[in-house]
Amino acid sequence: MAATRKIEVFSAGCAVCDDTVALINRIACPSCEVLVLDMHKPEVAKKAGQYGVRSVPAVVIDGKLADCCAGRGPDEQQLRAAGIGALLPT
């Protein structure tokens, strides 16, 4: 029996998420198990957090967040550098 590769796509149902799902389905091999997970469900959001998902779409392959999806999402330092939290000059 051939081993399978488990691919989890964390999606919020947006156009970019849909494009990612289409890409994964197009390039997945016959032994790949592709699961599309809805981030609107609390249990899915919790699971995503355990993988370190910080933005969607995100792809987890065999239990590991893909390098292309790691380290993204809001970052306080970058947001502050962009001006959030600073008063506008009067």
C-alpha positions as CSV (number, residue, x, y, z in Angstrom):
1,M,0.0,0.0,0.0
2,A,1.4,3.4,-1.0
3,A,1.9,6.0,1.7
4,T,-0.3,9.1,1.5
5,R,0.7,12.7,2.0
6,K,-1.9,14.7,4.1
7,I,-2.3,18.2,2.9
8,E,-4.5,20.6,4.9
9,V,-5.5,23.9,3.4
10,F,-6.8,26.5,5.9
11,S,-9.3,28.7,4.1
12,A,-11.7,31.5,4.9
13,G,-13.5,31.1,1.6
14,C,-12.0,34.2,0.0
15,A,-10.9,34.4,-3.6
16,V,-7.2,34.0,-2.7
17,C,-8.1,31.0,-0.6
18,D,-10.1,29.5,-3.5
19,D,-7.1,30.1,-5.8
20,T,-4.9,28.3,-3.4
21,V,-7.3,25.3,-3.1
22,A,-7.4,25.1,-6.9
23,L,-3.6,25.2,-7.1
24,I,-3.2,22.5,-4.5
25,N,-5.8,20.3,-6.2
26,R,-4.0,20.8,-9.5
27,I,-0.5,19.9,-8.3
28,A,-1.4,17.2,-5.7
29,C,-0.3,13.7,-6.5
30,P,-2.7,10.7,-6.6
31,S,-1.5,9.6,-3.2
32,C,-2.2,13.1,-1.7
33,E,-5.1,13.5,0.7
34,V,-6.3,17.1,0.4
35,L,-8.5,18.6,3.1
36,V,-9.9,22.1,2.9
37,L,-10.6,23.4,6.4
38,D,-13.0,26.3,7.1
39,M,-11.4,28.8,9.4
40,H,-14.8,30.1,10.4
41,K,-15.2,27.0,12.6
42,P,-13.7,27.4,16.1
43,E,-12.2,23.9,16.1
44,V,-10.4,24.5,12.8
45,A,-9.1,27.9,14.0
46,K,-7.8,26.2,17.1
47,K,-6.1,23.5,15.0
48,A,-4.6,26.2,12.8
49,G,-3.2,28.0,15.8
50,Q,-1.5,24.8,16.9
51,Y,0.3,24.7,13.6
52,G,1.3,28.4,13.9
53,V,-1.0,29.6,11.1
54,R,-1.2,33.4,11.3
55,S,-2.9,34.2,8.0
56,V,-5.0,32.4,5.4
57,P,-4.7,30.7,3.1
58,A,-2.2,28.5,4.7
59,V,-1.0,25.0,3.8
60,V,0.1,22.3,6.2
61,I,1.8,19.2,4.7
62,D,2.1,16.1,6.8
63,G,1.6,18.1,10.0
64,K,4.1,20.9,9.2
65,L,3.2,24.4,8.1
66,A,4.7,25.0,4.6
67,D,7.6,27.4,4.5
68,C,5.7,29.6,2.1
69,C,3.0,30.1,4.8
70,A,5.1,30.6,7.9
71,G,5.9,34.0,9.5
72,R,3.1,35.9,7.9
73,G,0.2,37.8,9.5
74,P,0.0,40.9,11.6
75,D,3.1,41.9,13.5
76,E,2.9,44.5,16.2
77,Q,6.2,46.1,15.5
78,Q,5.5,46.4,11.8
79,L,2.0,47.8,12.5
80,R,3.4,50.4,14.9
81,A,6.1,51.4,12.4
82,A,3.3,52.0,9.9
83,G,1.7,54.4,12.3
84,I,-0.8,52.5,14.3
85,G,-0.9,53.7,17.9
86,A,0.7,57.0,17.1
87,L,-1.3,60.2,17.4
88,L,-1.6,62.3,14.2
89,P,0.0,65.7,14.3
90,T,-2.5,68.5,15.0
